[in-house]
Amino acid sequence: MAKDDNTIRLDQFLKWAGVAQTGGEAKVLIQFGEVEVNGEVETRRGRKLVEGDRVSFDGQAFTVTLAPYSGQYE
């Protein structure tokens, strides 16, 4: 998640959610049109997700929930 906003990139979210094991795998899933964001196919791996966005893949649905960045790990 970026320090200055409450977003996460789609490829990062797929890894975090356990849908993809690597960034490369997430990239392929996204580019092949296998991932939907809010009911629409998304082919941009850098798509920024915000709180409440719905991500779907292969019959699984996830709702994006983000905690504010605390700066704890700088």
Phi, psi and omega per residue, in radians:
M1 nan 2.454 3.129
A2 -1.230 2.596 -3.120
K3 -1.200 -0.579 -2.975
D4 -1.662 -0.025 3.108
D5 -2.622 2.946 3.138
N6 -1.759 1.167 3.113
T7 -2.324 2.869 3.010
I8 -2.493 2.453 3.118
R9 -1.250 2.624 -3.105
L10 -1.006 -0.784 -3.125
D11 -1.104 -0.662 3.096
Q12 -1.147 -0.709 -3.136
F13 -1.099 -0.727 -3.137
L14 -1.080 -0.654 3.076
K15 -1.186 -0.811 -3.125
W16 -1.048 -0.685 -3.114
A17 -1.352 -0.150 3.130
G18 1.482 0.157 3.111
V19 -1.266 -0.684 3.135
A20 -2.142 2.497 3.127
Q21 -1.449 -0.501 -3.091
T22 -2.358 2.897 3.060
G23 -1.118 -0.631 3.113
G24 -1.109 -0.711 3.104
E25 -1.147 -0.733 3.106
A26 -1.066 -0.749 3.141
K27 -1.013 -0.792 -3.132
V28 -1.117 -0.807 3.137
L29 -1.016 -0.741 -3.122
I30 -1.206 -0.862 -3.078
Q31 -1.112 -0.514 3.122
F32 -1.475 0.094 3.057
G33 1.289 0.485 -3.104
E34 -1.629 -0.016 -3.082
V35 -2.087 2.388 3.071
E36 -2.026 2.510 3.020
V37 -2.129 2.118 -3.123
N38 0.934 0.704 3.040
G39 1.478 0.042 -3.141
E40 -2.166 2.452 3.109
V41 -1.047 2.319 3.135
E42 -2.112 2.171 -3.103
T43 -1.968 0.130 3.098
R44 -1.774 1.987 -3.097
R45 -1.218 -0.407 3.132
G46 -1.515 0.101 3.117
R47 -0.936 2.212 3.138
K48 -1.502 2.217 3.113
L49 -1.717 2.552 3.092
V50 -2.130 2.913 3.118
E51 -0.854 2.252 3.086
G52 1.652 -0.245 3.070
D53 -1.064 2.582 3.118
R54 -1.948 2.186 3.137
V55 -1.969 2.264 -3.132
S56 -2.175 2.472 3.077
F57 -2.681 2.214 3.007
D58 0.871 0.791 3.094
G59 1.435 -0.055 3.107
Q60 -1.765 2.473 3.107
A61 -2.202 2.416 -3.137
F62 -2.257 2.461 3.022
T63 -1.851 2.255 -3.107
V64 -1.265 2.180 3.059
T65 -2.240 2.095 -3.072
L66 -2.076 2.370 3.005
A67 -1.590 2.547 3.110
P68 -1.065 2.523 3.121
Y69 -1.195 2.232 -3.061
S70 -1.696 -0.246 -3.073
G71 1.389 0.052 -3.052
Q72 -1.070 -0.540 -3.023
Y73 -1.895 0.480 -3.137
E74 -1.237 nan nan
